[in-house]
Amino acid sequence: MSTEANPSAATPAREEQPVLAPLPERIEREETEIQSILERSTQAALAHTPHLDEKAIERILTSRAQLIKRVRAIAVGMTEPQHWTLYRARDGSVTAVPAAPACLVMRRWAGISIRNHRSMNGEAGIATVSTVPNEKGDPVTLVEMMADGFWGQANEPDVESVYANLRSDDDFTGRTKRAASHGGARPEDLLLSLRTTLDSKVVRAMLGLTKVTGDELVRHGIGLEKCTKGSGFGTSSERTAGAVAEEGVRGAAEQLWKEILKRTGGKVEEAKRALKDITSYPAFKGRDGTAVPAFAGIDSWERFTKAEKVLKAVEKLKKHEVFGDQPRTGE
């Protein structure tokens, strides 16, 4: 039946509508901070040339901007799509944020040197660790660190005192993850991630990677369909399940879906129910005693993210009622 004849059929249920929102507060804050660092580094460069006239200063700034733009373009093109997270605002604009692996690739290619990692008191090589209250007054761990960014082995930094911090009540995934009631992320995981977060921030500042658009990624050969999706793309449950699969998973997941379709005689809705059955699981306790809530399963093969999940689904399919000696034929 054509959806044009039934408008209500063409409109998903309210809870399935894409969630459009402004940039998450953390991302907006980082974008603003990086822009501020860029402006500060430009002002510092001008401070070293007080004897130049306005035209000379304009030439220097223009050359600097063009150089950064060229380096940025090539560096972005060296990264992988899955190492970028896309956020879509209510106006439909898309902002891309590079993850740590992308920043590491760009740092190596651009020859960026990051030095002078230090605590807030200037102690070399260590972070400042403190305990602060959260909104409820409960204690959380705060780790802070600063560093400087250099082009190659230059003696003078291009960006100075870039600051980063992490809190144990942040939405943080380390090697081990504990519930907030158990203190949230472990301090040792926070410290490991802090260095990566800080270094990535330095790279973004030096390459001017603020407010990167989806169009820019496309221009440099980065396919948006393979990028990680943040707020503004699909429902929150879809993003939690994951919209981007690791290499090789997409093909395996599609083959699984085709097999389910054959077993259900091409009946899509029945195939979706079977897929949900074989990807669901009841609530259980993890190895660390943390309660893991039940999961209702997924109804789209495109939401698989890990090869392990596909393999488990295949094993469960073999035991499912739709799996017989012969595929069913359509009516």
N, C-alpha and C positions, 0 to 999 in steps of 0.2 A: 504493500500500500504506500502511495506517495505521501511524504510528510507534508507536502504543500496542501493536501486536502484536509489535513488535521494539524493545525498549528500547535496544539498542545503536545503532539507527539514529537515535534521538532525541537521542543524546549526541554532540556534536562531538568530534573528535579532541582529545587533550590540548593540543596546541599551539594549537588554535583556541579554547580556553576563554578567557573574559574575564580579563584580568590585573588582579586586585584587589590593592591595596597601600596602605600608609599614604601620607599626603601626601608628595610628594618633599621631601627635606631642605631644599632652597632655599626652597620655598613655605612649609614649616612654620616655618622661621627668620624669614621675612618676616612671617608672621602674628603670631608671638610679638613681634617687634620693634615692629610697629604697635600691638599691644595695650599694650605698654610705653609707647609714646609717648602713647597716649590717657590712661593712668593718670598719666603725668608732667604732661600739660597740665591735667588736673583738679586735681592737687595745686598747680600753679602758680596756677590761678585762685583756689583757697582761700587761698593765701598773701597775696593782695591784699585779703582781707577778714577780717583777724584779729579785728576788733571784733564780728563777728556771733555770735549764739547758734546753737545746734545746729539749731533749727527753721528759722531764716533760711537757714542753709547748706544744709539739706535742700531748701528751696524752690528755691534757686539751682541746685543740682545737678539737681533734677528738671526744672526749666525748660530747663536746658542740654541735658539728655538728650533731652527731647521735641522741642526745636528741631532738634537734629542729626538725630533720627529722621525728622522731616518733610522736612527738606532732602535727606537721604539717599534717602528714598523717591521723591521727584520726580526727583532727579538720576539715580538708577538707571533710572527709566522713560524717560529721554531717550536712553539708549544703545542700541546695536545688538547683537543676540544674538551675532554673530560676533566681537565684541570682548570676550567673556567665555570663559575656559577653565575647564572643569569637571574636577574630580578626585574619583574615587570610592574610598573606603577599604574595607577588608575588611568592615566592619560595614554597608556599603551606603550610608553617609552621603555626601552630595555637597557639596563646597566649591567655590564659584565665585570666580575671581580675575579682576579686570578688567585688560585690556590697556591700553596707553598711549592708544589712541584713545578708549576709554571714559572714562578718567581726564581726558582733555582736555575732553570734552563736559561731564562733571560739574563740572570746575573752572570752566569758563565760566559754566555755569548757576548755580552756587552762589556765584559772585563771590569765588572764592579767589584771593588774590594770593600769589605765591611770590617771596621776595626774599632778598637776602644770600647768593647762591650763593658759596661760598668753598672754598678748599683746607683741608687739615687744619691748616695754619699760619695760617689766617685771611686769606690773600691773596684779594682780591675777584675773582670772576668766572672763576677758573681751578681746575682740579682738581690733586690731588696725583698724580703719576705715579712709580711706583717699580718695581723688579724684585724679585720674590720667588721662592723655589724651590717647585716643586710636590712631590708625593709622591715622585717619582722623583729629585728633586734638580735637575731641569732648570729653567732660568730662565723665568718667565712675567711678563707685564706686569700690574700692578695699578693701577687708577685709582680715586680716592676723592674724594668731595665732600660738603659739607653745605649746608643751606639752611633758611630759616624760612618758616612758613606764616601768612598773615594773612587775616582776613575783610575783604574789600574794601580800603579804604584806611586801616584801623585802624593806629594807631601801635605798639600792643603785639602781638607775635606770639601766635597761639593755640598753635602748636607750634614749638619751637625746636631748632636743631641736629639736624635730621633727617639721618641719614647713609645714604649708598648707595655701593656699590663694584661693580666688575666686574673680572674677570680674563680674560686672553686664552685660558685653558684652560676657561672656562665654555662651556656649551652655548649659543653666541652666534651669531646670524645678523645680519651687517651688510651693507653694500653689496657687499663682497667677502668671501669665506670661504676661508681657507687651512687645510690639514691641520695637525694639532698638530705634526707633524714640521717644518713650515715656520713655526712660531711662533704658530699659531692665529689668532684675530681680530687685525686690524690695529689699532694704537694709535689711529689717527684715527677708526676706526669705534667703538672702545670709548668714546672721549671723547664722540662724538655721542650714543651710546646712554645714557651715564651720566647726562646732563642729563635725558633723558626718563624714565629709571628713577627718578631722585631726585624729580622733580616729581610723578610718579605716586604715589610713596610718601607724599609730603606730602598729596596729595589724599585718599588712602585713610585716612590718620591723622585728618585733620580731619573726614571724613564717617563715621568709625567703620566703615570697610569692611574688617572683619576677620571671618573665619569666615562669609562670606555663603553662605547655603544655596541650593540649587536651588529650594526652595519659595518663597524670597523673590523670586527672579528671576521666577518664574511669576506671583506676586501683582502684580508691577509690569509685567506684559505682555511679559516676555522669554521667548520660546519656547526651551526647552532643546534641542530637536531641531536648532536652527540654531547652537547654541553650539559652540565648538571643544572637542574632547574630549581630555583628558589621560589620565594613568594611571588604570586602573580601568575604561576603556571599550574593550572589544574587545581584540584582540591588539596587540602593539607594531607589527607590520607594517601593520595597519589604520590605526593612528594616524599612522605615518610617511607613508602614502599620503594621509592626511587624511580626516577624517570630515565636514568642513564645506566646502561649496563657496562660491565668491564669487558675488555676485548674478548671476542669469541662467544660471549654469552648470548648476544642478540640472535645469532644464527641458531644456536641450540634451542633457545626458547621458542623461536618461530617453528622449528621442526616439531617440538613438543605440541604446540598449538595445532599444527596441521594433523598430527596423529590423533589428537582428541577430536578434532572435527570429523575425521574419518570414522572414528568409533561411535560418533553420535549421528552419523548419516548426514553431516553437513548442517545440523541444527545448531545455529550459533548460540542461542540462549541456553540450550542444554549443555553445550560445550563450555560456556562460561561458568555454569553451575559446577560442572565437573572440575574445572580449573580451580575454582574457589575451594572445593572440597580437598583437593590434593595439596593445596598451599596453606591451608588453615592449620592451626594447632591450638591446644588448650593451654590454659595458664599453667605455669610451672615455676619452680625455684631454680635460679642459676647456681653455678658452683660456689659463688660467694654468698649464697643465701638470699640474694636479692630476688624479690618476686617479679616474674615476667608475666605481663598480662596476656590473655588469650588474643589470638589474631584470627580474624574472620576470613583471611585469604584474599587473593587478587583475582580479578576477572579479565585481565588483559595480559597477554604474554609480554608486552612491551615494558611491563613494570618489573620484570626480573632484573636483578642487579649482580647476582653472584652465580658462578658456575655451580657451586655447592647446592644452591637452592633449586636449580634446574634438575640436578641429579636426584635430589630427594623427591622432587615432584614426579620424576619418571618412575621411581621405585613405588611411590604411592599409587600412581596411575595403574601399574600392573595389578594392584590389589583392588582397584576400584571396580564398581559394578559395570561401568561402560566398557571395560577392557575385556573383550572376549576373543575367541579364536579367529573370528572373522569380523571385519568392520561391518556396521549396519549400513544398509542402503537407504537413501532418502526416499521419502514418500512421493 
